[in-house]
């Protein structure tokens, strides 16, 4: 059916079209052109990372992370069960065994109290996912990782411009991944970025991203010719995508302000409504600055969620659930996952409902959603 209020509309910023036209007129359409370099600088300056490299998706940024960390068959990688399949696939593709951790019942991020017991002599990485752009407890996770000598990878698909105790998300891990999918705050349709916080990885990251060649060195005049020197693949997005993303990054303060206003309106309007119906609203600890990526409800039961979804649908409003637990999926079972391994994840997956949330949402659309909720 056609919904009056969709779950998402991609963010649009004033210079999207003009920059894409500039890229078309330049004749430079393949990756790593002027717009790509502008995106790199904008991300590096905003986040304070050693290097940012645009990729074709967050999935590919995570795949690059697995390559850079030399993940091999038999290695183990700890990650939350409540996440998108890309988080796990990037490491499974290298032959690693995923070790699924449960999530906290408040922030829905990986439960740091469970991580230590999952570390073994085979553990090669801890992958954290900053769910809804709210940080994991990075102090404790960082201490555990340092004690065991294990690198942290940040899946920061939700968390661009979020912070933990004043520090930017994406700067805690040895590497981090961003998403610019059409559902994210900033978008170029499909895209991502790899953030590098270890300068020792910079040269190899360029090689992995350029199909395992030292082509970047060649273009900088550092070598007379380039060749195949390492494992890699083609992870460069086109200049057309980079052109659109440049506009989005330059208008990021406007985008973030609009999303913050919408998030706060939902929270203010729904606090008493939720309390009266035993519904939980998102939790943002005071030491976390969120990215305003989404707004969700935790219903009392699967049946109550189904009732609300059907009610909103009758009013032309699309609200959706989120991840299914990875440990109970077909592939999760293949790696030894069983029902009951991550009880919080299992309960949350049955109860979570994400409300329509997008940058250019009008006040009339917002009120339509709120009216739909109030009449349930």
C-alpha positions, -999 to 999 in steps of 0.1 A, spaced: 0 0 0 10 36 -3 17 54 30 9 90 36 38 91 61 67 68 50 93 54 74 121 73 57 128 99 31 164 104 21 180 137 33 183 164 7 206 194 11 207 226 -11 238 218 -32 232 181 -39 222 186 -76 246 214 -83 276 194 -71 265 163 -90 262 185 -122 297 198 -115 311 163 -113 293 154 -146 307 184 -163 343 177 -150 345 144 -169 360 128 -139 335 102 -128 355 74 -113 367 74 -77 392 95 -58 385 127 -77 382 163 -62 349 156 -45 361 125 -29 391 144 -15 368 171 -2 348 145 16 379 130 32 390 164 45 356 173 58 354 140 78 389 142 91 385 178 102 351 172 118 361 140 137 398 144 143 408 110 127 441 103 111 425 94 78 390 89 63 385 69 31 352 69 13 339 34 4 310 21 -16 292 11 16 296 7 53 296 -31 45 328 -26 24 344 -4 51 339 -33 75 353 -57 50 384 -35 47 387 -35 85 387 -73 86 415 -73 59 435 -47 77 433 -66 110 445 -98 92 414 -118 103 420 -154 93 401 -187 94 398 -199 130 399 -164 145 370 -153 168 353 -119 167 330 -106 195 300 -86 183 264 -79 194 237 -102 181 215 -72 177 230 -56 146 228 -57 108 242 -87 90 270 -66 75 286 -63 109 291 -101 110 295 -109 73 327 -88 70 345 -111 94 328 -144 84 340 -137 49 376 -139 62 368 -172 79 363 -159 114 338 -174 139 314 -148 153 309 -148 191 276 -132 198 272 -109 228 239 -97 244 229 -60 246 221 -37 274 184 -33 281 187 5 283 208 17 253 205 -15 232 243 -14 227 266 -44 234 266 -52 271 301 -45 283 295 -67 314 293 -98 291 322 -91 269 351 -101 292 338 -136 296 336 -141 258 373 -133 252 395 -163 244 430 -169 231 414 -169 196 397 -135 199 411 -111 173 386 -82 175 358 -67 195 332 -50 173 310 -24 189 278 -10 173 267 24 186 230 16 183 207 45 173 238 68 175 241 63 213 276 52 224 286 19 238 304 21 272 337 27 256 357 32 288 351 -3 301 353 -19 267 385 -1 260 400 -13 292 391 -49 285 405 -47 249 437 -31 261 442 -57 288 438 -85 263 457 -68 235 427 -69 212 417 -42 187 383 -25 187 363 -20 155 335 6 156 305 -1 135 294 35 136 267 33 108 243 51 131 266 74 150 282 101 129 286 132 150 277 113 182 300 115 212 310 96 243 322 117 272 330 145 248 349 124 223 337 117 188 324 83 180 345 67 154 378 76 172 378 48 198 385 18 176 417 11 157 393 14 127 357 25 124 330 23 97 304 49 86 273 45 65 258 70 40 229 47 29 197 65 21 183 58 55 212 76 73 213 112 85 236 121 56 234 101 24 246 97 -11 222 68 -17 248 41 -11 281 48 4 303 46 35 337 55 49 365 38 67 380 58 96 416 51 105 429 59 140 462 40 137 486 58 113 504 24 108 474 12 88 472 42 64 494 30 36 480 -5 36 444 8 37 450 27 5 463 -5 -11 434 -27 1 409 -1 -12 426 1 -46 423 -36 -55 455 -46 -37 476 -22 -58 498 7 -49 479 28 -74 475 57 -50 513 60 -47 516 61 -85 491 90 -88 511 109 -62 543 103 -81 558 82 -54 564 52 -77 570 50 -115 543 23 -120 519 4 -98 513 -33 -93 496 -59 -72 512 -59 -37 485 -71 -13 450 -85 -10 422 -60 -18 392 -52 -38 374 -22 -55 360 -1 -27 360 33 -43 327 51 -48 322 72 -80 327 110 -80 289 114 -86 283 99 -52 311 118 -36 297 151 -51 263 145 -34 280 135 -2 301 167 -2 270 188 -2 255 167 26 286 170 48 289 207 42 252 211 54 256 187 83 249 213 110 215 221 94 207 184 90 216 176 126 196 205 140 165 194 121 168 159 134 175 170 169 143 191 169 122 162 156 137 138 182 130 162 210 95 168 198 88 131 198 103 126 232 84 156 247 50 146 232 53 109 240 68 108 275 34 107 294 17 87 266 44 60 268 43 59 306 6 53 307 10 23 282 41 7 297 61 17 267 98 26 269 113 55 250 150 56 240 176 60 267 205 84 262 229 85 292 240 120 302 276 112 292 265 104 256 257 129 229 236 110 204 235 115 166 197 117 163 195 89 139 162 73 149 134 73 174 120 40 186 95 26 211 98 -6 231 63 -21 234 53 -44 263 50 -74 240 51 -87 204 12 -86 203 10 -50 214 36 -40 188 16 -58 161 -16 -40 172 2 -6 170 17 -13 136 -18 -23 123 -33 8 138 -7 32 123 -11 14 89 -48 22 89 -38 59 93 -13 57 65 17 57 87 46 32 82 64 22 114 88 -7 113 107 -32 135 144 -36 134 171 -64 135 163 -100 141 188 -117 165 218 -129 146 224 -158 169 190 -174 162 192 -169 124 199 -198 101 236 -187 98 237 -180 135 228 -216 142 255 -227 119 280 -210 142 265 -225 173 240 -198 183 209 -210 202 177 -194 215 183 -181 250 220 -172 244 212 -134 243 178 -130 261 178 -92 260 183 -92 223 155 -117 218 131 -96 239 140 -63 222 137 -77 187 101 -87 194 91 -54 210 110 -26 192 92 -3 168 108 26 149 87 57 141 89 76 109 120 98 112 136 118 84 154 152 81 128 170 59 98 158 79 72 186 81 54 197 112 21 184 97 37 150 91 50 150 127 16 158 141 0 131 119 23 105 135 16 118 170 -22 118 164 -19 83 151 -2 72 183 -25 90 206 -56 74 191 -43 39 196 
